[in-house]
């Protein structure tokens, strides 16, 4: 999960940790964080992230973000 932690560090959200759940639904991160995170994902993988992946469930914890990236960047 270091890869996901690094993405959060790049958007200056060092306070978000792998142990946290409910990142989006719990208000830990917001839509601006999602936009910044998506930009970092696209930059890291040199591929756009399709809008179909922009769902709350995909941003709830590090595992769901990692699973989304794995599926989206095949």
N, C-alpha and C positions, 0 to 999 in steps of 0.2 A: 503494500500500500504506500510505499515511499513515493511512487510516481504521482499518486493523487495528492499526497501531502505537499509535494513540490509545486503542483499546480495551484494549490491554495496559497502557498508562500509567494508565488509570483503575482497573485492578485492582492497581496498584503493582508491575508487573513490567516496569520500564524496561530490565531486562537482556535481554529477549527482542527480537531484531532480525530484520528481514526476510530476512537472509542465512541464518538458522538453518533446519535441516531436522531431522526426527525429534523435533519438539517434545514430543509425548506419548510415543511409543514409546522415545525416547531419555532420558526422564525429566527433560527441561528444565522441563516443566510437569506438574502432577498433577491429580487429580480436583477438588481444591478450586479450582485455577486455572480449570478448565473450567467449574465451577459459577458462578464469579464472571464469567467471560467471557460465558457464556450470559446471565446476568442483565443485563450491559451491552449485549449485542446486542439483547435484548428491549426494554430501555429506549430504546435509540437508535432502533429501528425501530417501537416501540409495537405490537409483535406478538409473540406467543409463538413460540418455536422448537420445532417438533415433535420428539418423541423420535426419530423416524426419522433425524434428522440427527446424532444424538449417537453417532458412530462414530469410531474412532481415525483413520481416513484423513482425516476432515474437520478434524483438528486437528494435522496434521503440519508445516505451514508456513503462511506468510502467504497464499500462493496458494490452498491448499486451504480455508483459513478464508474467504477472499474468495469463492471459488466456491460454498461452502456457503451463505453469506449471500445471494448473488445468487439462488441457486436457491430457498432457503427463504422469502425475503421478497418474492417476485414478487407 
